[in-house]
Amino acid sequence: MKLTKDVVVIGAGAAGMMCALEAGKRGRAVLLLDHATRLAEKIRISGGGHCNFTNRHAGPENFLSHNPHFCRSALARFTPQDFIALVEKHDIRYHEKKLGQLFCDDSAQQIIDLLRQECAAAGVEWQMPCRVQSINPARPDADSNGGFVLETDRGSIVTKSLVIATGGLSIPKIGASPFGYRVAEQFGIAVTPLRPALVPLTFAPEQLACFAGLPGVALDAAVSCNGRHFRENLLITHRGLSGPAILQISSYWQPGEAIHINLLPDLDAAALLLAHRHSASLLPNLLSQYLPRRFAQAWSETIAAVQPLRPLQHYSERELQQIAAQLHDWQVTPSGTVGYKKAEVTLGGVDTRELSSKTMQAKKVPGLYFIGEVVDVTGHLGGFNFQWAWASGYAAGQFV
């Protein structure tokens, strides 16, 4: 006996549950599948356990894609205010941390419970854990009730609409897999190159040695690369650089390139140094008034090979100008990233040129939809990726 459903959603994360509940509201018979034993782990661990569930300022400019206009349609039809209304409907208390980022006051589990309750109210059925072993087009003669036949470890399922909401490769320890990309490739749908994003960067060995004693040191900095600029905290780690500014710029950085760090974004470093050009103070002692002391010492020592540390009064005006230039443009060429295990998202995915921006349906495979992180739409840090999950899930839910 085959189980027959109008809609099968593979992946019970943020996008998958949103799609399922919206389809259920339309009276569709919906089955939600997931291979995990614990529901929505990525939601549960997000935002330090408080889930940065959206950003008030979410717009197309906050997303990366080979087709930057693709996300406009979905984002316009389900806005941050729409999800906030859902949060308020469930009496979940929340707060704005900074820059429009909204978090639960209590626990990320509240967002999972919200979605589970909405799915239940919409009549969504679940199979979890459930592993999908194969997906094939239905044969019109034998499987006339649907467009796809799924073989799973719980049996066969026939469905007219199949939604792939399986996420990307980030954080494999909680179940990330390339499943969604393989489905796309099976049906001849292109996938753009994949790499970790919103991910810490690693130092080359020589830089690592210079900053080895500084893990945990944080500072306010402006970081830029390839025309993008972010002003947030930067964190020294035991492997390199992290913190919000670095995570943001990692999505734009390419291997072999330098990132540009302004260590004193609110100051004129040249004016500061020249004002102290007659001082007997050492450079790190002056800089420690504006930067963490240990960082100021280590950073000053990195330029000592060219300009040996000595009292400021012994530097020429030209040397002070050169140091000032480096303070405003400290160039670091990372050796790489820490990889998918620490990446918050996957950059790249199912090529948006293959999908309808209105419905999220594959243009050449009727009935097959892709939503959420598996698609080549990647948000900035700060609740934007959840907003894409809600918006793309909502969009597909209106048409499956």
Buried (B, 14 or more C-beta within 10 A) or exposed (E): EBBBBBBBBBBBBBBBBBBBBBBBBBEBBBBBBBBBEEBBBBBBEBBEEBBBBBBBBBBBEBBBBBBEEBBEBBBEEBBBEBBBEBBEEEEBEBEEBEBBBBBBEEBBBBBBBBBBEBBEEBBBBBBBEBEBEEBEBBEEEEBEEBBBBBBBEBEBBBBBBBBBBBBBBBBEEBBBEBBBBBBBEEBEBEBBEBBBBBBBBBBEEEBBEEBEEBEEBBBBBBBBBEEBBBBBEBBBBEBBBBBBBBBBBBBBBEEEEEBBBBBBBEBEBBEBBBEBBEBEBBBBBBBBEBBBEBBBBBBBBBBEEEBEBEBBEEBEEEBBBBBBEBBBBBEBBBBBBBBBEBBBBBBBBBBBEBBBBEBBBBEEBEBBBBBBBBBBBBBBBBBBBBBBBBBBBBBBBBBB
